[in-house]
Every structure is written in C-alpha cells, then in structure tokens.
Amino acid sequence: MFTISKEFHFSAAHRLLTLAEDHPCFRLHGHNYVVTVELRSPTLTNDGFVIDFRDLVPLKTYIDNRFDHQYLNDVFGDLPTTSEHLAKHFYDWAKDKWPEVSAVKVSETGKTWAEYRP
C-alpha cells in the first residue's frame, strides 16, 4: 500500500461554547491550524503517483477561502469547533473529491492533534 500526505495551514479563531465559562477554551481564542490529508492506494498512476500533489489544490483553495482568518463558530454554526469535528469535516470534503483519502489530521498546536480515520 502506498501512502502520501500533504499539509495545509490556516489561522482562525473560535470558542468552545459547550465548556464551562471558566474553561480557557470557552473564551475567544485562536490557533494556527495544520490540516494533514492522507491518501492511500495499492497501485500508482502511470506517472508513479498515488495522486499528483497538484491535484490537491482545490483543498487548499477551500481552506483558504472558507476557513483562513475566520471565526469558526460562524462557519460551523451549532457544531462544536473541536479539532475532532474539523478533522471529520475535512475528511468528508476531501473523500468526496478523491477516493484515495484515508485520513485527516488537524493540529491546533505543535503538541496536539485529532485524527479522523474511518
């Protein structure tokens, strides 16, 4: 099985409104997010790729246009803006475009991440 990954970055603010008011993440705060999409295939294209990394440009465009420098609570409405929910959202969006997508990780800090892998 061949596996490739690509990182995308964006900055955004959010609040986790389901937490207690004295929890630091209840307050408005921001992160420099890293989204890593993983793709897998048992075979390669004629050019030797799982897919060409350039084919992932639509994901970069989607992230830049919809998430970068946004208030995520406005983007997601009632859905909690946790890394777990973000990972599932990006997985669903990417899997719809590329069947090779096998997982998505979202990191809020250099020491934390959430992964969605069916």
MDAnalysis code that builds the backbone (N, CA, C; Angstrom):
import MDAnalysis as mda
import numpy as np

u = mda.Universe.empty(354, n_residues=118, atom_resindex=np.repeat(np.arange(118), 3), trajectory=True)
u.add_TopologyAttr("name", ["N", "CA", "C"] * 118)
u.add_TopologyAttr("resid", np.arange(1, 119))
u.add_TopologyAttr("resname", ["MET", "PHE", "THR", "ILE", "SER", "LYS", "GLU", "PHE", "HIS", "PHE", "SER", "ALA", "ALA", "HIS", "ARG", "LEU", "LEU", "THR", "LEU", "ALA", "GLU", "ASP", "HIS", "PRO", "CYS", "PHE", "ARG", "LEU", "HIS", "GLY", "HIS", "ASN", "TYR", "VAL", "VAL", "THR", "VAL", "GLU", "LEU", "ARG", "SER", "PRO", "THR", "LEU", "THR", "ASN", "ASP", "GLY", "PHE", "VAL", "ILE", "ASP", "PHE", "ARG", "ASP", "LEU", "VAL", "PRO", "LEU", "LYS", "THR", "TYR", "ILE", "ASP", "ASN", "ARG", "PHE", "ASP", "HIS", "GLN", "TYR", "LEU", "ASN", "ASP", "VAL", "PHE", "GLY", "ASP", "LEU", "PRO", "THR", "THR", "SER", "GLU", "HIS", "LEU", "ALA", "LYS", "HIS", "PHE", "TYR", "ASP", "TRP", "ALA", "LYS", "ASP", "LYS", "TRP", "PRO", "GLU", "VAL", "SER", "ALA", "VAL", "LYS", "VAL", "SER", "GLU", "THR", "GLY", "LYS", "THR", "TRP", "ALA", "GLU", "TYR", "ARG", "PRO"])
u.atoms.positions = np.array([
    [0.847, -1.175, 0.000],
    [0.000, 0.000, 0.000],
    [0.892, 1.237, 0.000],
    [0.599, 2.159, -0.877],
    [1.312, 3.431, -0.944],
    [0.517, 4.474, -0.178],
    [1.211, 5.310, 0.581],
    [0.573, 6.363, 1.369],
    [1.314, 7.669, 1.144],
    [0.551, 8.727, 0.908],
    [1.124, 10.071, 0.829],
    [0.333, 10.984, 1.758],
    [0.942, 12.089, 2.142],
    [0.276, 13.089, 2.977],
    [0.684, 14.473, 2.518],
    [-0.206, 15.411, 2.742],
    [0.089, 16.817, 2.446],
    [-0.513, 17.681, 3.538],
    [0.239, 18.700, 3.951],
    [-0.199, 19.638, 4.980],
    [-0.751, 20.910, 4.363],
    [-1.759, 21.444, 5.052],
    [-2.336, 22.744, 4.711],
    [-2.433, 23.538, 6.007],
    [-2.267, 24.848, 5.927],
    [-2.245, 25.687, 7.123],
    [-3.285, 26.797, 7.021],
    [-3.875, 27.128, 8.155],
    [-4.755, 28.292, 8.217],
    [-4.800, 28.788, 9.658],
    [-5.162, 30.030, 9.822],
    [-5.321, 30.641, 11.140],
    [-6.784, 31.014, 11.312],
    [-7.320, 30.736, 12.504],
    [-8.729, 31.034, 12.756],
    [-8.971, 31.140, 14.256],
    [-10.085, 31.755, 14.598],
    [-10.496, 31.899, 15.995],
    [-11.740, 31.063, 16.234],
    [-11.959, 30.717, 17.501],
    [-13.187, 30.010, 17.870],
    [-13.382, 30.057, 19.374],
    [-14.552, 29.590, 19.777],
    [-14.880, 29.392, 21.190],
    [-15.551, 28.031, 21.294],
    [-15.263, 27.307, 22.357],
    [-15.941, 26.033, 22.617],
    [-17.044, 26.300, 23.629],
    [-18.218, 26.586, 23.111],
    [-19.324, 27.086, 23.916],
    [-19.986, 26.022, 24.785],
    [-19.660, 24.756, 24.586],
    [-20.233, 23.699, 25.424],
    [-19.447, 23.521, 26.724],
    [-18.314, 24.177, 26.848],
    [-17.489, 24.066, 28.055],
    [-17.947, 25.066, 29.116],
    [-17.498, 24.828, 30.330],
    [-17.813, 25.753, 31.429],
    [-17.201, 27.128, 31.137],
    [-17.863, 28.166, 31.614],
    [-17.398, 29.533, 31.340],
    [-16.009, 29.814, 31.886],
    [-15.565, 29.070, 32.909],
    [-14.227, 29.302, 33.448],
    [-13.148, 28.480, 32.725],
    [-13.537, 27.688, 31.724],
    [-12.559, 26.919, 30.932],
    [-11.901, 27.860, 29.935],
    [-10.575, 27.808, 29.789],
    [-9.905, 28.737, 28.863],
    [-10.403, 28.645, 27.421],
    [-10.832, 27.459, 26.994],
    [-11.286, 27.314, 25.607],
    [-12.708, 27.811, 25.394],
    [-13.405, 28.154, 26.484],
    [-14.713, 28.806, 26.339],
    [-14.519, 30.227, 25.813],
    [-13.411, 30.853, 26.234],
    [-13.131, 32.224, 25.805],
    [-12.689, 32.247, 24.340],
    [-12.896, 33.374, 23.702],
    [-12.449, 33.565, 22.329],
    [-10.933, 33.404, 22.275],
    [-10.468, 32.569, 21.372],
    [-9.031, 32.359, 21.188],
    [-8.786, 31.846, 19.772],
    [-7.541, 31.812, 19.361],
    [-7.222, 31.389, 18.002],
    [-6.103, 30.378, 17.956],
    [-5.967, 29.775, 16.795],
    [-4.926, 28.776, 16.553],
    [-4.370, 28.968, 15.153],
    [-3.159, 28.490, 14.985],
    [-2.576, 28.313, 13.660],
    [-2.724, 26.821, 13.350],
    [-3.791, 26.489, 12.641],
    [-4.144, 25.098, 12.385],
    [-3.262, 24.482, 11.303],
    [-3.023, 23.184, 11.448],
    [-2.382, 22.386, 10.413],
    [-3.335, 21.239, 10.092],
    [-3.712, 21.133, 8.825],
    [-4.570, 20.051, 8.352],
    [-3.701, 19.139, 7.488],
    [-3.650, 17.860, 7.848],
    [-2.872, 16.894, 7.075],
    [-3.831, 15.877, 6.473],
    [-3.845, 15.814, 5.159],
    [-4.683, 14.838, 4.470],
    [-3.781, 13.678, 4.043],
    [-4.256, 12.461, 4.300],
    [-3.527, 11.247, 3.939],
    [-4.303, 10.529, 2.850],
    [-3.583, 10.048, 1.842],
    [-4.200, 9.302, 0.747],
    [-3.443, 7.990, 0.573],
    [-4.187, 6.909, 0.269],
    [-3.598, 5.579, 0.136],
    [-4.100, 4.910, -1.135],
    [-3.223, 4.100, -1.710],
    [-3.611, 3.322, -2.880],
    [-2.695, 2.106, -2.999],
    [-3.252, 0.969, -3.410],
    [-2.405, -0.199, -3.626],
    [-1.615, -0.116, -4.930],
    [-2.023, 0.801, -5.808],
    [-1.351, 0.959, -7.096],
    [-1.009, 2.431, -7.314],
    [-0.143, 2.663, -8.282],
    [0.257, 4.023, -8.640],
    [-0.253, 4.365, -10.029],
    [-0.387, 5.648, -10.289],
    [-0.758, 6.099, -11.629],
    [0.382, 5.792, -12.584],
    [0.148, 6.001, -13.867],
    [1.208, 5.794, -14.868],
    [2.403, 6.701, -14.617],
    [2.170, 7.839, -13.937],
    [3.258, 8.764, -13.629],
    [3.980, 8.395, -12.335],
    [3.506, 7.359, -11.634],
    [4.170, 6.905, -10.414],
    [3.649, 7.555, -9.145],
    [2.426, 8.083, -9.161],
    [1.849, 8.775, -8.007],
    [0.674, 7.984, -7.421],
    [0.418, 8.199, -6.119],
    [-0.894, 7.847, -5.582],
    [-1.887, 8.787, -6.251],
    [-1.661, 10.079, -6.107],
    [-2.228, 11.119, -6.967],
    [-1.180, 12.225, -7.019],
    [-1.257, 13.046, -8.013],
    [-0.347, 14.185, -8.129],
    [-0.700, 15.188, -7.025],
    [0.297, 15.626, -6.251],
    [0.034, 16.595, -5.187],
    [-0.652, 17.845, -5.718],
    [-0.394, 18.185, -6.965],
    [-1.048, 19.364, -7.558],
    [-2.557, 19.201, -7.633],
    [-3.029, 17.950, -7.677],
    [-4.473, 17.710, -7.733],
    [-5.170, 18.111, -6.432],
    [-4.395, 18.337, -5.371],
    [-4.970, 18.712, -4.079],
    [-5.164, 20.221, -3.919],
    [-4.871, 20.987, -4.945],
    [-5.045, 22.441, -4.896],
    [-6.471, 22.836, -4.501],
    [-7.519, 22.131, -4.938],
    [-8.869, 22.527, -4.502],
    [-9.054, 22.504, -2.980],
    [-8.369, 21.606, -2.282],
    [-8.458, 21.597, -0.824],
    [-7.803, 22.844, -0.247],
    [-6.660, 23.235, -0.776],
    [-6.008, 24.474, -0.321],
    [-6.919, 25.674, -0.567],
    [-7.524, 25.726, -1.729],
    [-8.425, 26.835, -2.056],
    [-9.617, 26.859, -1.108],
    [-10.199, 25.694, -0.840],
    [-11.336, 25.597, 0.079],
    [-10.957, 26.085, 1.469],
    [-9.820, 25.631, 1.968],
    [-9.360, 26.047, 3.300],
    [-9.091, 27.547, 3.322],
    [-8.378, 28.044, 2.323],
    [-8.044, 29.476, 2.285],
    [-9.297, 30.348, 2.214],
    [-10.248, 29.965, 1.399],
    [-11.430, 30.801, 1.181],
    [-12.469, 30.695, 2.284],
    [-12.595, 29.525, 2.888],
    [-13.689, 29.326, 3.848],
    [-13.248, 29.390, 5.307],
    [-11.965, 29.082, 5.606],
    [-11.537, 28.946, 6.994],
    [-10.456, 29.924, 7.438],
    [-9.579, 30.324, 6.548],
    [-8.452, 31.161, 6.966],
    [-8.939, 32.521, 7.448],
    [-8.485, 32.897, 8.652],
    [-8.830, 34.164, 9.287],
    [-10.344, 34.344, 9.448],
    [-11.005, 33.260, 9.815],
    [-12.438, 33.286, 10.070],
    [-12.712, 32.944, 11.534],
    [-13.922, 33.239, 11.952],
    [-14.425, 32.822, 13.263],
    [-15.161, 31.506, 13.019],
    [-14.579, 30.396, 13.451],
    [-15.090, 29.078, 13.101],
    [-16.503, 28.819, 13.615],
    [-16.886, 29.467, 14.695],
    [-18.260, 29.297, 15.183],
    [-19.269, 29.798, 14.157],
    [-18.928, 30.833, 13.411],
    [-19.801, 31.306, 12.341],
    [-19.815, 30.323, 11.172],
    [-18.674, 29.719, 10.883],
    [-18.574, 28.782, 9.768],
    [-19.373, 27.512, 10.051],
    [-19.290, 26.996, 11.276],
    [-19.899, 25.707, 11.607],
    [-21.238, 25.800, 12.319],
    [-21.676, 26.980, 12.694],
    [-22.960, 27.108, 13.362],
    [-22.964, 26.419, 14.715],
    [-23.896, 25.486, 14.908],
    [-24.060, 24.825, 16.206],
    [-23.066, 23.695, 16.458],
    [-22.328, 23.263, 15.448],
    [-21.368, 22.169, 15.620],
    [-20.164, 22.664, 16.420],
    [-19.791, 21.982, 17.510],
    [-18.603, 22.408, 18.263],
    [-17.369, 22.416, 17.356],
    [-16.577, 23.443, 17.487],
    [-15.432, 23.638, 16.596],
    [-14.170, 22.978, 17.153],
    [-14.312, 21.741, 17.602],
    [-13.170, 20.984, 18.103],
    [-12.332, 20.470, 16.937],
    [-11.101, 20.121, 17.220],
    [-10.243, 19.529, 16.191],
    [-10.839, 18.241, 15.646],
    [-11.522, 17.502, 16.505],
    [-12.148, 16.256, 16.076],
    [-13.202, 16.517, 14.996],
    [-14.062, 17.504, 15.231],
    [-15.081, 17.823, 14.235],
    [-14.463, 18.408, 12.970],
    [-13.423, 19.215, 13.122],
    [-12.751, 19.755, 11.938],
    [-12.146, 18.631, 11.105],
    [-11.504, 17.659, 11.755],
    [-10.897, 16.539, 11.030],
    [-11.952, 15.769, 10.239],
    [-13.098, 15.511, 10.853],
    [-14.173, 14.787, 10.157],
    [-14.713, 15.618, 9.000],
    [-14.872, 16.916, 9.213],
    [-15.365, 17.787, 8.145],
    [-14.419, 17.756, 6.943],
    [-13.125, 17.953, 7.184],
    [-12.169, 17.961, 6.071],
    [-12.060, 16.589, 5.418],
    [-12.178, 15.524, 6.210],
    [-12.172, 14.171, 5.632],
    [-13.342, 14.020, 4.660],
    [-14.543, 14.345, 5.116],
    [-15.727, 14.186, 4.265],
    [-15.601, 15.010, 2.990],
    [-15.122, 16.242, 3.126],
    [-14.989, 17.118, 1.960],
    [-13.987, 16.526, 0.965],
    [-12.837, 16.087, 1.476],
    [-11.784, 15.568, 0.600],
    [-12.135, 14.196, 0.020],
    [-12.749, 13.335, 0.824],
    [-13.104, 11.989, 0.356],
    [-14.096, 12.062, -0.796],
    [-14.944, 13.063, -0.790],
    [-15.898, 13.263, -1.866],
    [-15.194, 13.577, -3.188],
    [-14.010, 14.157, -3.110],
    [-13.255, 14.547, -4.310],
    [-12.254, 13.476, -4.736],
    [-11.632, 12.817, -3.744],
    [-10.564, 11.854, -4.018],
    [-10.813, 10.576, -3.217],
    [-11.170, 9.490, -3.870],
    [-11.458, 8.250, -3.146],
    [-10.248, 7.684, -2.401],
    [-9.068, 8.128, -2.744],
    [-7.851, 7.642, -2.081],
    [-7.671, 8.193, -0.668],
    [-8.461, 9.194, -0.285],
    [-8.325, 9.792, 1.047],
    [-8.608, 8.726, 2.098],
    [-7.661, 8.579, 3.056],
    [-7.806, 7.558, 4.096],
    [-7.898, 8.152, 5.496],
    [-7.446, 9.381, 5.682],
    [-7.493, 10.008, 7.000],
    [-7.203, 11.493, 6.868],
    [-7.642, 12.235, 7.883],
    [-7.296, 13.650, 8.001],
    [-6.963, 13.922, 9.456],
    [-5.855, 14.636, 9.667],
    [-5.463, 15.077, 10.998],
    [-5.557, 16.593, 11.059],
    [-5.956, 17.105, 12.214],
    [-5.993, 18.548, 12.444],
    [-5.231, 18.832, 13.726],
    [-4.297, 19.747, 13.627],
    [-3.495, 20.151, 14.784],
    [-3.786, 21.606, 15.111],
    [-4.015, 21.873, 16.400],
    [-4.193, 23.251, 16.873],
    [-2.880, 23.823, 17.380],
    [-2.026, 22.954, 17.897],
    [-0.718, 23.352, 18.413],
    [0.300, 22.317, 17.957],
    [1.565, 22.614, 18.163],
    [2.608, 21.666, 17.788],
    [2.582, 20.382, 18.597],
    [1.801, 20.349, 19.665],
    [1.785, 19.180, 20.546],
    [0.452, 18.441, 20.571],
    [-0.544, 18.940, 19.844],
    [-1.856, 18.291, 19.888],
    [-2.420, 18.113, 18.485],
    [-3.168, 17.041, 18.291],
    [-3.857, 16.824, 17.033],
    [-5.002, 15.849, 17.239],
    [-5.932, 15.903, 16.313],
    [-7.043, 14.950, 16.265],
    [-7.036, 14.345, 14.868],
    [-7.417, 13.092, 14.790],
    [-7.421, 12.400, 13.502],
    [-8.781, 11.757, 13.288],
    [-9.277, 11.862, 12.052],
    [-10.450, 11.096, 11.654],
    [-9.996, 10.089, 10.612],
    [-10.244, 8.822, 10.921],
    [-9.913, 7.716, 10.022],
    [-11.047, 6.709, 10.154],
    [-11.824, 6.497, 9.085],
    [-12.939, 5.549, 9.218],
    [-12.455, 4.113, 9.438],
])
